[in-house]
Amino acid sequence: MNTSRFSTVGIVGTGAMGRGIAQIAAQAGSTVLLYDTQPDAIEKARQALGIQWDKLVEKGRLTPEAAAAQKDRLKPAGTLADLAECDLVVEAIVERLDVKKTLFAELEGIVKPSAVLATNTSSLSVTAIAASLKRPEQFAGFHFFNPVPLMKVVEVISGLKTSAETCTALSEYARQMGHTPVQAGDTPGFIVNHAGRGYGTEALRIVSEGVADFATIDRILKDQVGFKLGPFELFDLTALDVSHPVMESIYRQYYDEPRYRPSVITAQRLAGGVVGKKVGEGFYAYVNGVAQVAAEPPVPQVSDLPPVWVSTRAARRAELLQLLKDLGAKIETGQSPSPEALTIVAPLGFDITTVAVVERLDPARTVGIDMLIDDKATKRRVLATNPATRTDMRDAAHALFARDGKPVSVIRDSGGFVTQRVVGTIVNIASDMCQQRVCSPQDLETAVTLGLGYPLGPLAMGDTFGPANVLEVLFNMQTVYGDTRYRPSPWLRRRGAIGLSLKHEEA
Ligand code: NAI
């Protein structure tokens, strides 16, 4: 028997999300009343859930008795008025403010005064939906992710007038359903869709600047940072008809904040219908559902490697020198490179061209390497040329750094390579969310790891790669681009020296 506050739960809208929420609510022991305006939608949802549970019985993960009891707890509601006994009603209907407002105005007159009403909206303001309700304190956002049973996180969103008691009750119920609740303020994108802005948008900027192609960027971010999917694989999976409007909406809702600026690349691809895997063509072409990925450029054959000189200002210089030693390089130790030397720089945020000029190095022989992450912690090395780099020097650097078999990507010059730009942007946006108090730092980490599947929460990512390094990347990127999109958040500037994932909030 269900003894929780929400023993009877109504679900309005039994599409993809509604049926997922119904599933975990029934599994948590609640009686679940299903309502939809489409005549056959409720029956379809019940059948789909029945099949799901039967499969779990076959796999031995659910007893036949439990499956039968869960099926029994799912009940159709013929009219909205049938939801009168509900302690909680969760709405998962079409994403339109006017339709949602009308629904909740009607529901408020039907349910008992103690009932909580919640919306699964992903992009509308919870406060706006609640604006004309009589009991806005009993209304909140309850934002699940698709597919609901597998995505174990839910954002509990408090509108301007939502009571703490309502949020607590929803959070407790989320735990009862086996999910992890995170508490978010009613801000555009809430936590997950806001924190996720850095990954794809920065990757698109890198492509738009001709620094690297999308397949190279995917490889770099998977191998260097440990993302499961590259940004362009992710775009293809989500499909641009979903993700491009989200990018535009969050950018506009934050009054054109440059950090969230979308890209013309996705606008054009969306207009052309090249939206992703579901149509067989996105950033990658798909044959029988499998992405066609071009082979990596081969490692150049270089018979005679030149000596190597490493800039005194290189990031992680000691590790870089050790790496070169391990690779068998002839390392020069003079104050400046000899006329034959391949010159290696490892800047944070600055471009290779600027570094060569400022350090009075010969740009024709200068190649950069991204040392934001310790080489031992990555599965790929990334080199960058500058416009003057000689082909023989580029090839020598490529061959040298590939000597132990670790893959090497060679990209064109930009401030901050690929990983520095993307990681810097992710950490900066997350830091600014903490500054804006969208959520607590702990909830931010939880929401991003569970909701986006990142290998680390953004704050832990910043700490792992060095908060001072990330800050330096951003400061220098801001100088290179003269663009406020790289302006470090005040939160990051303060925490840069002391660590980002501190347990306690400032007083
Ligand atoms: P869907 O299109 O699969 O299902 C919506 C259902 O609501 C349909 O069965 C439709 O007949 C019904 N419906 C429409 N208007 C109604 C009304 N006035 N009264 C009762 N039923 C009505 O949509 P989906 O994907 O399940 O999305 C539902 C909500 O969840 C939207 O607000 C969406 O933004 C949000 N959401 C969607 C996610 C996703 O990945 N699909 C993720 C998180 C939130």
Boltz pocket constraint, residues with backbone or C-beta under 6 A from the ligand:
constraints:
  - pocket:
      binder: B
      contacts: [[A, 12], [A, 13], [A, 14], [A, 15], [A, 16], [A, 17], [A, 18], [A, 35], [A, 36], [A, 37], [A, 38], [A, 41], [A, 91], [A, 92], [A, 93], [A, 94], [A, 95], [A, 96], [A, 99], [A, 103], [A, 120], [A, 121], [A, 122], [A, 123], [A, 143], [A, 144], [A, 145], [A, 146]]
      max_distance: 6.0
